[in-house]
Amino acid sequence: MHHPEIALTRSYHDSLGDLPEEDQRRCGRAIHEFVRDPSHPGLGFGKIQGITGGRLCKIRAALDVRIILAREGNIYFPVLAGARAQIYERARRGRFVIDRVGEVIRFVEPRRPAEERVDDREDPWTGRSIADEIPAGLLTIWSDAELREAGLDGAEIEIIRSLESAEDLLELLGMGWDEESVQLVLDLMEVTPEEWRTPDLFGDAAETRLRRALDNFGSLHGISKLFTPDEIARIAANPIEDWMIFLHPLQRAATTRRYEGPARIRGSAGTGKTVVGLHWAAERARRSRDEGEGLPVLFTTYVKTLPPVFENLYKRMPDAIEGAVEFINVDKLAYRVCQEAGERRWVDGAAVRETSKEAFNSVIVAGTPLGDDGISRTYLEEEVRNVIKGRGLSTVEEYLEIQRTGRGTGFRERRRRQVWKYMEAWDSGMAARGTGDFADTMIRAVELAGQRPEATYRSAVIDEAQDLTIMGLQLVRALVNGPGGVDRPDGLLIVGDGAQRIYPGAFTLRQAGVEVRGRTTVLRRNYRNTAEILEAAMAVAGRATVVDMDDEPGEAPHRRDEERGEAARTGVKPLLVDCRDDERENEFLIERIRAIVASDEVGLGDIGVFLPFARSVSGMIKRLGDHGIPGLNLEKYEGVPADKVKVGSYKRAKGLEFKVVILPRVKAGSVPKKQGKNQSDEEYAEQRGLAVNEFYVAMTRPRDQLIVTFGSDPSELLLEAMDAFDTVTPEDL
C-alpha cells in the first residue's frame, strides 16, 4: 500500500481546539503514524460502527479520543477529532461532500433546530445576505429529465430544487428520505450529466476528480495542500496553525470576483487582509496560466522582512502554483528595475546622512522660516523622501500646490520654499559624492518601468499599502499595466489599513490617480485577537485619528475605534505588570516565558517579544540566551516554524501574529518617546501619532494572550486604559 496522502481541514483544526493540549499532541502523533503505517494495530483504522457507506473512517489517537477521516482513493482528510462517542455521532449524521459545480468540498452536518439558516445571516463584511453568495440550489446543471434518468422521481426532484445547501439535503434523512436516495444526490453532485452518462468517455476516477477540485477551490473551504510524510512529521511536532492558511468562506467573493480596474481590501488589524491577498494572488496566477498569458503575479510590500514570510505562507496553500507569484519588497523591486536597465543605483547611507546634515546646517539657519521654528532635520528628511520625492514632484510650484496628507505640521509657502532649497543642497551634496537616496532610485525606477515594451506582471498585490509612497504605488502600476499605462482589469489589489500606518507621510488613492470605488471590500470580523485583547488595544489607541487611503483630499480624519473589527473569540484579559524597577522587569520576563512554555500550551516559537526601539533587540536576545531561552531576531524570520522566541521592534512585528505577545519597557518617556528639547509642538504631535500607531500594531499581534510590562512609571498611553487590563505585580502571578 502506498503511503496515504493527507490534507488537513478547517473542521479538524476547529475540533482540535476543544481538546486538551496533550490530546492535541496525541492526534498529531496518530496522523503521523497513520501516514507511516495505516495497518499499525494501535491505530484501529477502519469503518465506523453504524456507517455502511460513504467516505468516513476512523483511527485511534488515545483511549477515548478518535480522529474521523474522509477517504477517496489514497487521499485522506482528517475532519474531526474528539471524544469517541461524540464524534462518532457527528460522523453518523454528517457527510464529506464534494460539489464541483457549487465548489463545495468539506465535512457538512445537518443543522440542529436552534441553528440559524444560511439565508437569515448577513455577511459581516458587506452587510448583504450570505444567500447572495451561494449557488441557488443543488444539481443546478442537471435538468429534470436527467435527474429522472439517474433514478429520482418527480416528487424527489421538486424537493431537491428547493434545497440550497448540502446541510439542507442531510436534513431530509430525518424527514422520511432513505439513505440510498440522499447518497444518490451526493454522488450526482460530484459529476456532470455527461460524465455520469458516459463514464467510459471521460474516464476520470473519483480520486482524479477530487484532486482537480482541491486545486480549484479546496482552499476556499479551509483545506490544506496534500502533505508529504516528512511534512506530516513536522506537523506532529509543531502547532497546526503553522500549516493552515484559512480563507473564511465569506471572503471568497473578494478573491474570485473579476474587477474592471484596481480593487482594494481594507479592514482593521486581525481581519485577514493578507490571507485574502494571498488567495487573490493565487487565483490570478491560475488565470494567467489558464489564459495562456504566463506572466507572473507580484506580491509586494514596503517592509523588507515580510516577503519571505508571505512566500512561505503561499507555499502552504493547496492551490499555489510554484514560481507563479513573486514576493519582493518594493525598494528591492525598484533597485532591480534600474539594474535590469543597465543602471546600478548606489546608495551610500553614510554619505546620504552626512550631506543631509551639511545641507541642513547651511540652509536652515537662524532668522529663516524654518530656522526659528524647532523643525528637526529628521522631519525635513521625511518631508523630502515621503512628500516631495515620494510623490514625484519635479518643481517647487507643484510642491506649493499639493495637500500634504498625513503631515500634521503646517507648511505655508515660505516654509515650503525653504524645504525645496534644503532638498536642492542635499541633492547637490549627494551627486558630488556619487550617490543618491532610496527615494531617487524609486523615481528612476518608475521612469524606466514606463519605458518597458510590455507588462512585467499579470497582476499585483500591494500589502500594507498605507506605508508606501505614491511613487512606490506607481512603480507597481507601471509594471502591471505596461505601455499606455491604462489600468488593466484584475491588475492591482491594494491591501491596507490607514490605522496601521507607521511611517511618515500619507496619501489618498485619489491623489495617486487610482479609482477603487465600487471595487472595495471591507473586512469587519477580527479572527486573530480575542475580544479582550482588541478591547485593550482600542482603549489605548482607539481615540487616535486615522487618515485612510479611501478618504477624500481635505476630508476630516476619522477615529480608529469607528472602524474597529468585531472579535470572534473571547479569552483572558491582557496583563499589565508593574515590575517596580527595570531589574525586576528583566527577571520577570525570563520567569514568565519559562512559565508559559512549562504549561505545554505554548511553544517558544509561539511567543513574540516586541520593543519600542530596534536598537534594543540584540540586547534582549542576548539576555534571553544568557538564561537558556533561544531568541530569533525578526530581521531574520522568514515564516518558517522555529522553536525560538521571536524578538523585534514594533515596526518589525507588523504583518505577523503569535499566540502570546509580551511588550516590555512600556514606560513614560519611551512609548511614546518624550518631546525633544527644541522640537516644535506640531512636529512632536505628529511623531507621537505614529508612535501610537506602532504600539497599536504591536498590541494586536497576539492571538490568545497579551502581556504589557513596565519597570517604573507606566506610559501615558496606559493610564486611561487600566480598566482593560488585569494590573498585577510579578508576585501576583
matplotlib code that plots the C-alpha trace (Angstrom):
import matplotlib.pyplot as plt

x = [0.0, 1.3, 1.7, -1.6, -1.7, -3.1, -4.8, -5.8, -9.2, -10.7, -13.2, -10.4, -8.5, -11.6, -12.3, -8.7, -9.2, -11.7, -9.2, -6.6, -3.1, -1.9, -4.7, -3.9, -0.3, -1.6, -3.7, -0.7, 1.3, -1.6, -1.8, 2.0, 1.8, -1.1, 0.9, 3.9, 1.8, -2.0, -2.1, -0.4, -2.6, -2.6, -4.5, -7.5, -8.0, -11.4, -15.0, -17.2, -19.9, -23.3, -22.0, -22.2, -21.3, -19.7, -16.2, -15.8, -13.4, -11.6, -8.3, -7.5, -5.4, -5.9, -8.0, -11.2, -10.0, -10.7, -10.0, -12.6, -11.1, -12.7, -11.2, -11.1, -8.6, -5.3, -6.2, -7.4, -8.8, -8.9, -12.3, -13.0, -11.1, -12.6, -14.2, -15.2, -18.9, -19.4, -17.6, -19.0, -22.4, -21.4, -19.9, -23.1, -25.1, -22.6, -21.0, -17.9, -19.3, -17.7, -19.8, -17.7, -20.4, -21.2, -17.5, -18.0, -15.6, -15.9, -17.5, -21.1, -23.7, -27.5, -28.4, -29.9, -33.2, -31.5, -29.1, -29.9, -30.4, -27.8, -30.2, -31.0, -27.4, -25.6, -22.1, -20.2, -18.1, -20.7, -23.9, -25.6, -27.4, -25.0, -27.5, -26.4, -23.0, -24.2, -25.2, -29.0, -29.8, -28.2, -27.7, -28.3, -26.6, -28.8, -32.2, -35.3, -35.1, -31.5, -32.3, -35.2, -32.8, -30.4, -33.1, -35.0, -38.8, -40.7, -41.5, -37.9, -36.8, -39.2, -37.8, -34.2, -34.9, -36.0, -32.7, -29.9, -27.1, -25.8, -26.9, -30.4, -30.0, -28.9, -31.9, -34.0, -32.8, -34.9, -37.9, -38.6, -35.9, -33.8, -30.0, -29.8, -31.7, -29.6, -26.4, -27.5, -27.9, -24.4, -23.0, -24.6, -23.1, -19.7, -20.1, -21.7, -24.6, -22.2, -19.7, -22.4, -23.9, -20.7, -18.1, -16.0, -15.6, -14.5, -12.7, -11.8, -11.7, -13.2, -9.7, -8.7, -11.8, -11.1, -7.5, -8.9, -11.4, -8.7, -6.6, -9.5, -11.3, -10.1, -8.5, -11.8, -13.1, -10.0, -8.4, -4.6, -2.4, -1.5, 1.4, 4.3, 5.2, 8.1, 5.8, 3.3, 6.2, 6.9, 3.2, 3.1, 5.9, 4.6, 1.4, -1.2, -1.6, 1.8, 0.4, -3.0, -3.8, -7.5, -9.8, -13.1, -16.0, -17.4, -14.2, -14.4, -16.1, -13.2, -10.7, -12.7, -14.6, -13.3, -12.6, -12.5, -9.8, -7.8, -9.5, -9.0, -9.2, -9.5, -10.1, -8.7, -6.0, -6.7, -9.4, -7.4, -6.4, -3.1, -4.7, -7.3, -4.5, -2.5, -5.6, -6.3, -2.7, -3.1, -6.3, -4.7, -1.8, -4.1, -6.0, -2.7, -1.7, -5.1, -5.4, -2.0, -0.6, 2.1, 3.1, 3.9, 1.9, 3.7, 3.1, 4.9, 5.1, 7.2, 8.5, 11.6, 11.3, 7.7, 8.0, 9.8, 7.2, 4.4, 6.1, 6.3, 2.6, 1.8, 3.7, 1.4, -1.7, -3.1, -3.8, -0.4, 1.3, 5.1, 7.0, 3.9, 3.9, 6.9, 7.4, 9.7, 9.7, 9.1, 12.5, 14.3, 12.0, 12.9, 16.6, 16.2, 14.2, 17.2, 19.7, 17.9, 18.1, 21.8, 21.8, 23.4, 21.9, 24.4, 23.1, 25.9, 24.0, 26.8, 27.2, 23.4, 23.3, 26.4, 25.2, 21.8, 23.4, 25.6, 22.5, 20.5, 23.3, 23.8, 20.1, 18.1, 19.7, 18.6, 16.3, 14.8, 11.2, 12.4, 15.4, 13.5, 10.6, 12.0, 11.7, 14.3, 16.5, 14.8, 11.4, 12.8, 14.4, 11.0, 9.3, 11.7, 11.6, 7.8, 6.1, 8.3, 10.1, 7.5, 5.0, 7.5, 7.3, 9.7, 9.1, 8.6, 5.3, 3.9, 5.1, 3.4, 0.0, -0.2, -2.0, 0.4, -1.9, -0.7, 1.6, 0.4, 2.9, 1.7, 4.0, 2.9, 4.7, 7.8, 8.5, 8.0, 10.3, 13.0, 12.4, 12.9, 16.3, 17.3, 16.5, 18.5, 21.5, 21.1, 20.8, 23.9, 25.9, 24.9, 25.7, 29.1, 29.7, 28.3, 25.3, 21.6, 18.9, 16.4, 13.7, 15.8, 16.1, 12.3, 11.7, 14.1, 12.6, 9.2, 10.6, 12.3, 9.3, 7.2, 9.6, 9.3, 7.8, 5.4, 3.9, 6.2, 3.4, -0.1, -1.4, 0.0, -0.9, 0.4, 0.2, 0.4, -0.1, -0.6, 3.1, 4.2, 4.7, 2.7, 5.8, 6.0, 2.4, 3.1, 6.1, 3.8, 1.1, 3.6, 5.0, 1.5, -0.1, 2.7, 2.8, 0.0, -0.4, -4.1, -5.2, -6.0, -8.8, -7.8, -4.5, -4.0, -5.2, -4.4, -4.4, -4.1, -5.4, -4.7, -4.9, -1.7, 0.4, 3.7, 5.8, 5.7, 3.6, 0.4, -1.7, -5.1, -5.8, -7.4, -4.2, -2.4, -4.9, -6.3, -10.0, -11.4, -15.0, -17.3, -14.3, -13.5, -14.2, -14.3, -13.4, -15.1, -14.6, -11.4, -10.3, -6.9, -7.5, -9.7, -12.4, -10.3, -7.1, -9.0, -10.7, -7.3, -5.8, -8.8, -8.7, -5.1, -5.3, -8.9, -9.3, -6.4, -7.4, -6.7, -6.0, -7.2, -6.3, -10.0, -10.5, -11.1, -8.4, -9.2, -11.7, -11.6, -9.9, -12.0, -11.2, -9.6, -12.4, -15.0, -13.8, -12.9, -13.4, -15.6, -13.7, -15.0, -13.4, -13.1, -10.3, -8.4, -7.8, -4.4, -2.0, -0.4, 2.6, 4.0, 7.6, 8.6, 12.1, 14.0, 15.9, 12.8, 11.2, 14.2, 13.8, 10.0, 10.4, 12.5, 10.2, 7.1, 8.4, 9.5, 6.1, 4.3, 6.3, 6.1, 2.3, 2.7, 0.1, 2.5, 5.9, 8.8, 8.2, 4.6, 5.9, 6.8, 8.7, 8.4, 10.3, 9.8, 13.3, 15.2, 18.5, 17.2, 16.6, 20.1, 20.4, 17.1, 18.1, 21.4, 19.6, 17.2, 20.1, 22.0, 19.1, 18.8, 16.0, 16.8, 15.7, 15.3, 15.6, 12.6, 15.0, 15.9, 12.5, 11.0, 7.8, 9.3, 8.4, 11.4, 11.4, 12.8, 11.2, 10.8, 12.2, 11.9, 10.8, 7.2, 7.8, 9.1, 6.1, 3.9, 2.1, 2.8, 0.9, 1.7, -0.1, 1.4, 3.0, 5.0, 5.6, 8.3, 9.6, 6.2, 7.1, 6.9, 9.3, 9.7, 6.2, 5.8, 9.3, 9.4, 9.5, 12.9, 14.3, 14.0, 11.2, 8.1, 4.8, 3.4, 6.3, 6.0, 2.3, 2.9, 5.7, 3.5, 0.7, 3.0, 4.2, 0.6, 0.1, 3.2, 2.1, -1.4, 0.2, 2.2, -0.8, -2.8, -0.3, -1.3, -3.9, -4.5, -2.6, -1.1, 1.3, 2.5, 5.2, 6.9, 9.7, 8.9, 6.3, 3.9, 3.5, 0.8, -0.9, -1.7, -3.0, -6.5, -6.8, -6.2, -9.7, -9.0, -6.1, -5.6, -3.0, -0.7, 2.8, 5.2, 4.5, 0.8, 1.4]
y = [0.0, 3.5, 6.0, 7.8, 11.4, 13.8, 17.2, 19.0, 20.6, 23.5, 21.3, 19.2, 22.2, 23.6, 20.4, 20.1, 23.4, 21.8, 19.2, 19.4, 20.2, 16.6, 15.1, 17.6, 16.2, 12.6, 13.4, 14.8, 11.7, 9.4, 11.2, 10.8, 7.1, 6.6, 8.0, 5.8, 2.6, 2.6, -1.0, -0.3, -2.2, 0.7, 2.9, 0.7, 2.0, 1.1, 1.8, 3.4, 1.2, 2.2, 3.7, 1.3, 3.6, 7.0, 8.1, 8.3, 6.1, 6.4, 6.0, 5.9, 8.8, 7.9, 5.7, 7.7, 10.1, 9.3, 11.0, 10.8, 10.8, 11.1, 9.0, 9.0, 6.6, 7.2, 10.7, 11.2, 14.2, 14.4, 16.1, 15.7, 14.9, 14.4, 12.1, 8.8, 8.8, 12.4, 12.4, 9.0, 10.5, 13.5, 11.2, 9.2, 12.4, 14.1, 13.6, 14.7, 16.5, 17.3, 19.5, 20.5, 22.8, 24.6, 24.5, 22.8, 20.4, 19.9, 17.9, 19.0, 18.2, 18.7, 21.8, 21.5, 23.3, 26.1, 26.9, 29.8, 29.2, 30.5, 32.9, 34.5, 35.6, 38.7, 38.8, 40.7, 42.4, 43.6, 43.6, 41.6, 38.3, 35.4, 33.7, 36.1, 34.4, 30.8, 28.9, 28.8, 25.2, 21.8, 20.0, 23.2, 21.8, 18.8, 19.0, 17.3, 14.8, 13.9, 13.5, 11.2, 9.2, 9.0, 7.4, 10.2, 10.6, 13.8, 14.4, 14.0, 16.3, 19.0, 18.8, 18.9, 22.1, 23.8, 23.0, 25.5, 23.5, 20.1, 20.8, 21.0, 17.7, 15.9, 17.2, 15.0, 11.9, 12.9, 13.7, 10.3, 10.1, 7.0, 6.8, 5.5, 8.5, 11.0, 9.3, 9.3, 13.1, 13.4, 11.2, 13.3, 16.5, 15.2, 14.7, 16.4, 14.7, 13.9, 12.3, 10.2, 9.1, 8.2, 7.3, 5.4, 8.5, 10.7, 8.0, 10.2, 8.2, 9.8, 10.4, 12.3, 14.5, 15.2, 16.3, 18.7, 20.0, 20.5, 22.5, 24.7, 25.5, 23.4, 26.3, 28.3, 25.8, 25.7, 22.6, 22.5, 21.2, 17.5, 16.9, 14.6, 12.1, 14.4, 17.4, 15.4, 14.5, 18.2, 19.0, 16.4, 18.4, 21.9, 23.9, 23.2, 26.9, 26.9, 24.8, 26.1, 29.1, 29.6, 31.7, 32.2, 31.2, 34.7, 36.2, 34.1, 36.6, 39.1, 36.6, 35.3, 38.3, 39.9, 43.6, 46.0, 48.1, 48.4, 46.9, 47.3, 45.2, 47.2, 46.3, 46.8, 44.6, 40.9, 40.7, 38.6, 41.1, 39.4, 35.9, 37.3, 39.0, 35.7, 33.8, 36.7, 36.3, 32.5, 33.0, 35.5, 33.1, 30.3, 32.6, 33.8, 30.1, 29.1, 32.0, 31.3, 34.7, 33.1, 36.3, 36.0, 37.8, 40.2, 40.3, 43.3, 45.4, 48.2, 46.2, 44.3, 41.4, 40.4, 39.0, 35.8, 35.2, 35.7, 33.4, 30.6, 31.1, 31.0, 27.7, 26.0, 26.8, 23.9, 25.9, 27.6, 27.3, 27.1, 30.0, 31.8, 34.5, 36.6, 38.0, 41.1, 44.3, 47.5, 49.1, 46.0, 45.8, 49.4, 48.6, 45.6, 47.6, 50.0, 47.2, 45.4, 48.7, 48.8, 51.3, 50.5, 52.8, 53.0, 54.3, 55.2, 55.5, 57.3, 59.9, 60.4, 61.2, 63.5, 65.5, 66.0, 67.3, 69.7, 70.9, 71.5, 73.5, 75.7, 76.3, 76.1, 78.9, 81.4, 84.1, 81.9, 80.5, 77.0, 78.0, 79.5, 77.1, 73.9, 71.7, 69.0, 67.7, 64.2, 65.8, 67.6, 64.4, 62.7, 65.6, 65.2, 61.5, 60.9, 64.1, 65.7, 62.7, 60.2, 61.9, 62.5, 66.3, 68.0, 71.7, 73.9, 75.1, 71.6, 71.4, 74.7, 73.4, 69.9, 68.9, 67.3, 64.5, 62.8, 65.6, 67.5, 70.3, 73.3, 74.3, 77.6, 78.9, 80.4, 77.1, 75.0, 77.1, 76.7, 72.9, 72.9, 74.8, 72.3, 69.4, 71.0, 71.4, 67.8, 66.5, 68.5, 67.1, 63.5, 64.0, 65.2, 62.0, 59.8, 58.6, 59.1, 58.2, 55.3, 57.8, 58.8, 55.1, 54.8, 57.8, 56.5, 53.0, 54.4, 56.2, 53.0, 50.8, 53.1, 52.6, 48.8, 47.5, 45.1, 44.4, 42.6, 41.1, 39.9, 41.3, 42.6, 42.7, 45.6, 44.6, 47.2, 49.7, 52.6, 52.6, 53.1, 56.4, 57.3, 56.6, 53.1, 52.5, 54.0, 51.6, 48.6, 50.0, 50.6, 47.1, 45.6, 47.9, 48.1, 50.5, 53.1, 53.0, 52.2, 50.2, 46.7, 44.5, 42.4, 44.1, 45.6, 44.8, 47.4, 45.9, 48.1, 49.9, 53.5, 52.9, 50.8, 53.4, 53.6, 55.7, 59.5, 60.9, 59.5, 59.8, 59.1, 56.9, 59.9, 61.8, 58.8, 58.8, 55.4, 54.8, 51.9, 53.0, 50.0, 47.7, 47.8, 45.0, 45.9, 43.1, 43.6, 40.4, 40.1, 36.4, 36.9, 38.6, 37.8, 40.4, 41.3, 41.9, 44.0, 46.0, 46.8, 47.9, 50.2, 51.6, 52.6, 53.8, 53.9, 57.6, 58.4, 59.8, 57.9, 59.1, 56.3, 55.9, 56.0, 59.4, 62.4, 65.0, 67.6, 65.3, 65.3, 62.2, 59.7, 57.9, 54.4, 53.0, 54.0, 51.1, 48.5, 44.9, 42.6, 39.8, 36.3, 34.8, 35.6, 34.9, 36.3, 40.0, 41.3, 41.6, 44.9, 44.1, 46.7, 45.4, 48.4, 48.7, 47.7, 44.9, 43.2, 43.6, 41.7, 38.9, 38.8, 38.5, 35.3, 33.9, 34.5, 32.9, 29.8, 29.6, 29.9, 27.2, 24.9, 24.9, 22.8, 25.0, 27.4, 26.7, 29.1, 29.8, 30.9, 33.8, 37.3, 39.9, 43.4, 46.5, 50.2, 50.6, 48.4, 49.2, 47.2, 44.0, 42.4, 43.1, 41.4, 38.3, 38.1, 38.4, 35.6, 33.5, 34.0, 32.3, 29.4, 30.8, 30.9, 34.0, 34.9, 38.4, 39.3, 40.7, 37.0, 35.5, 34.1, 32.5, 29.0, 27.5, 27.6, 26.9, 30.3, 33.4, 36.0, 39.4, 42.6, 46.2, 47.2, 48.1, 44.6, 42.9, 44.3, 41.7, 38.9, 37.1, 34.9, 33.0, 35.1, 38.6, 40.3, 44.1, 45.1, 48.6, 50.4, 53.3, 57.0, 58.7, 55.6, 54.8, 57.4, 58.9, 62.2, 65.5, 66.8, 69.9, 72.1, 70.2, 72.1, 71.0, 70.4, 68.1, 66.2, 65.7, 64.1, 61.9, 60.9, 59.9, 57.5, 56.1, 55.4, 53.5, 51.4, 50.5, 49.6, 47.3, 45.6, 45.1, 43.5, 40.8, 38.2, 35.5, 34.4, 36.5, 39.9, 40.9, 44.5, 45.3, 48.4, 48.9, 52.3, 54.8, 53.4, 55.0, 57.8, 55.6, 53.1, 55.4, 55.8, 52.2, 50.5, 49.0, 47.0, 45.2, 43.0, 45.1, 42.9, 42.7, 39.8, 38.3, 38.1, 35.5]
z = [0.0, -0.9, 2.0, 2.4, 1.3, 3.9, 3.6, 6.8, 7.1, 8.9, 10.7, 12.1, 13.2, 15.0, 16.7, 17.9, 19.7, 22.0, 23.2, 26.0, 24.8, 25.4, 23.4, 20.5, 20.5, 20.5, 17.5, 15.7, 16.5, 15.4, 12.0, 11.7, 12.5, 10.1, 7.2, 8.0, 8.5, 8.3, 9.4, 12.8, 15.3, 17.8, 15.3, 14.9, 11.4, 9.9, 9.4, 12.0, 13.5, 12.1, 8.9, 5.9, 3.0, 2.3, 2.8, 6.5, 8.6, 11.9, 13.7, 17.5, 19.0, 22.7, 24.9, 24.3, 21.5, 17.9, 14.6, 11.8, 8.3, 4.9, 2.2, -1.6, -3.1, -1.4, -0.2, 3.4, 5.1, 9.0, 9.5, 13.2, 16.4, 19.9, 22.4, 20.7, 21.4, 20.5, 17.1, 16.1, 16.4, 14.4, 11.8, 11.5, 10.9, 8.6, 5.2, 3.4, 0.4, -2.9, -5.2, -8.2, -9.6, -6.3, -5.5, -2.1, -0.6, 3.2, 6.0, 6.5, 9.1, 9.2, 11.1, 14.6, 15.2, 17.1, 14.3, 12.0, 8.4, 6.0, 4.2, 7.6, 8.2, 7.0, 5.6, 8.3, 5.7, 3.3, 5.3, 2.4, 2.9, 2.7, 0.5, -2.3, -2.3, -2.5, -5.7, -5.9, -5.2, -5.7, -9.0, -10.9, -14.1, -14.1, -16.0, -14.5, -17.3, -16.5, -12.8, -13.6, -15.8, -12.9, -10.7, -8.9, -9.2, -9.7, -6.1, -5.1, -7.9, -6.7, -3.2, -4.4, -6.4, -3.2, -1.4, -1.1, 0.5, 1.4, 5.0, 3.7, 1.9, 5.1, 6.9, 4.6, 6.4, 9.4, 7.1, 5.6, 2.9, 2.9, 2.9, -0.6, -2.1, -0.2, -1.2, -4.9, -4.8, -3.1, -5.9, -8.6, -7.1, -8.0, -11.7, -14.7, -16.5, -19.4, -17.0, -15.4, -18.7, -20.5, -17.8, -20.3, -22.4, -19.6, -17.6, -14.6, -11.4, -8.3, -6.9, -10.0, -9.8, -6.2, -6.9, -9.5, -7.0, -4.4, -6.9, -8.0, -4.7, -1.8, 0.0, -0.1, 2.4, 4.7, 3.2, 3.2, 0.4, 0.3, 2.7, 2.3, 5.1, 6.1, 6.4, 8.4, 10.8, 11.3, 11.8, 14.6, 16.3, 15.6, 16.2, 13.5, 12.9, 11.3, 8.5, 7.7, 5.6, 6.0, 3.9, 5.5, 3.1, 3.4, 2.0, -1.1, -3.3, -2.8, -4.2, -7.2, -8.4, -11.6, -11.3, -14.2, -12.6, -9.4, -6.3, -2.6, 0.6, 3.8, 7.4, 10.9, 12.4, 12.5, 9.9, 7.5, 4.8, 3.9, 3.6, 1.3, -0.7, -0.9, -2.2, -4.7, -6.0, -6.3, -8.2, -10.7, -11.1, -12.2, -14.5, -16.1, -16.7, -17.9, -20.3, -21.8, -20.7, -18.5, -16.7, -13.0, -10.3, -8.0, -4.2, -2.7, 0.5, 2.0, 4.9, 3.8, 6.2, 5.2, 1.6, 2.7, 5.4, 2.9, 0.4, 2.9, 3.7, 0.0, -0.5, 2.1, 0.2, -1.8, -4.9, -5.0, -8.4, -7.7, -9.1, -10.4, -7.6, -6.9, -3.4, -3.1, -1.2, -3.2, -2.7, -3.8, -6.8, -7.7, -7.5, -9.7, -12.4, -12.6, -12.6, -15.5, -17.5, -17.0, -14.2, -10.9, -8.3, -5.5, -2.1, 0.3, 3.6, 5.4, 2.5, 2.4, 6.1, 6.0, 3.0, 4.6, 7.7, 5.7, 3.7, 6.9, 8.6, 5.5, 4.7, 7.9, 9.8, 12.4, 11.0, 8.3, 8.3, 9.5, 11.4, 14.3, 14.4, 16.0, 12.9, 13.1, 10.3, 10.6, 9.9, 6.8, 5.5, 5.9, 4.1, 1.1, 0.9, 1.5, 0.3, -2.4, -3.9, -2.6, -4.9, -7.8, -7.6, -10.0, -9.4, -6.4, -7.9, -7.7, -4.1, -3.2, -4.6, -3.0, 0.1, 2.5, 3.6, 6.8, 7.8, 10.8, 10.9, 8.8, 6.0, 4.3, 1.2, 2.9, 4.7, 1.6, -0.5, 2.2, 2.3, -1.5, -1.1, 1.5, -0.9, -3.7, -1.5, -0.2, -3.8, -4.9, -2.0, -2.8, -6.5, -5.6, -3.7, -6.4, -4.5, -4.3, -1.8, -2.0, -3.0, -6.0, -7.0, -6.8, -9.1, -11.7, -11.5, -12.3, -15.3, -16.6, -15.9, -18.0, -20.9, -20.9, -24.2, -22.4, -19.0, -16.5, -14.3, -15.0, -11.6, -8.4, -4.7, -2.6, 1.1, 3.9, 1.1, 3.6, 4.2, 0.5, -1.2, -4.3, -6.4, -4.9, -6.0, -9.5, -9.9, -9.4, -11.7, -14.5, -14.2, -14.4, -17.0, -19.5, -22.4, -22.3, -18.5, -18.6, -15.5, -16.8, -15.4, -12.4, -12.4, -9.0, -5.5, -2.8, 0.7, 3.8, 6.8, 7.5, 11.3, 11.0, 9.2, 11.0, 8.6, 8.0, 5.2, 3.7, 0.5, -0.7, -3.7, -5.4, -5.1, -6.7, -9.6, -8.6, -8.5, -6.4, -5.9, -6.3, -6.1, -2.3, 0.1, 3.8, 6.3, 9.6, 11.5, 13.6, 13.6, 15.2, 18.5, 21.4, 22.3, 25.4, 23.5, 21.0, 23.8, 25.4, 22.1, 21.4, 25.0, 24.4, 20.8, 19.7, 20.0, 17.7, 14.3, 11.1, 7.5, 5.2, 1.6, 0.6, 2.3, 0.0, 0.0, 2.7, 4.4, 8.2, 9.5, 11.5, 14.8, 14.8, 17.0, 14.4, 12.2, 14.8, 13.8, 15.8, 17.6, 17.0, 20.2, 23.9, 26.3, 29.3, 30.0, 29.0, 31.8, 32.8, 35.1, 37.4, 38.0, 40.1, 38.5, 35.4, 37.0, 38.4, 34.9, 33.3, 35.9, 35.4, 31.6, 32.0, 34.6, 32.6, 29.4, 31.3, 33.0, 29.6, 28.0, 31.1, 30.7, 27.5, 25.8, 24.0, 22.5, 22.4, 18.7, 19.5, 21.7, 20.4, 22.5, 20.9, 21.9, 21.0, 19.6, 17.2, 19.0, 22.0, 20.1, 20.1, 23.8, 24.6, 22.5, 24.4, 27.8, 26.9, 25.6, 28.9, 30.7, 28.2, 26.2, 22.4, 20.6, 16.9, 15.5, 13.4, 10.8, 10.1, 10.5, 7.2, 8.4, 8.9, 12.3, 14.7, 18.4, 19.4, 20.9, 18.2, 19.2, 17.2, 17.2, 17.0, 13.3, 12.6, 14.3, 11.5, 9.5, 11.9, 14.6, 17.7, 20.3, 23.1, 22.8, 25.6, 25.4, 27.9, 28.6, 28.1, 30.4, 30.4, 28.0, 25.9, 24.5, 23.1, 23.1, 25.0, 23.2, 22.1, 23.8, 20.8, 19.0, 18.0, 19.4, 15.9, 15.0, 18.3, 17.9, 14.5, 15.9, 18.8, 16.5, 14.6, 18.0, 19.0, 15.7, 16.3, 19.8, 18.4, 15.8, 18.5, 20.8, 18.0, 17.1, 19.8, 19.2, 22.8, 25.4, 25.7, 28.5, 28.9, 31.5, 32.8, 35.3, 36.7, 35.6, 33.0, 29.6, 29.4, 26.8, 29.5, 32.2, 30.8, 29.7, 33.1, 33.2, 30.0, 31.8, 34.8, 36.7, 38.7, 40.1, 39.4, 42.8, 42.0, 39.2]

ax = plt.figure().add_subplot(projection="3d")
ax.plot(x, y, z, "-o")
ax.set_aspect("equal")
plt.show()
